[in-house]
Amino acid sequence: MAKIEITKTELVWPGKYNEYGLLHEPSRVNLPFQVIERIGESRATKESQ
């Protein structure tokens, strides 16, 4: 395995670099958009009616 010179702090995990020390691009995953919360009327508007 090639020696990597550390010049700054970085997050490293298995598979981030290939056996030659070059950055390995992760495969992109397309995730569907998901609505978690829908905001309608404000609480102040509901209480004033």
Beta strands, then each sheet from edge to edge (+ up, - down):
end
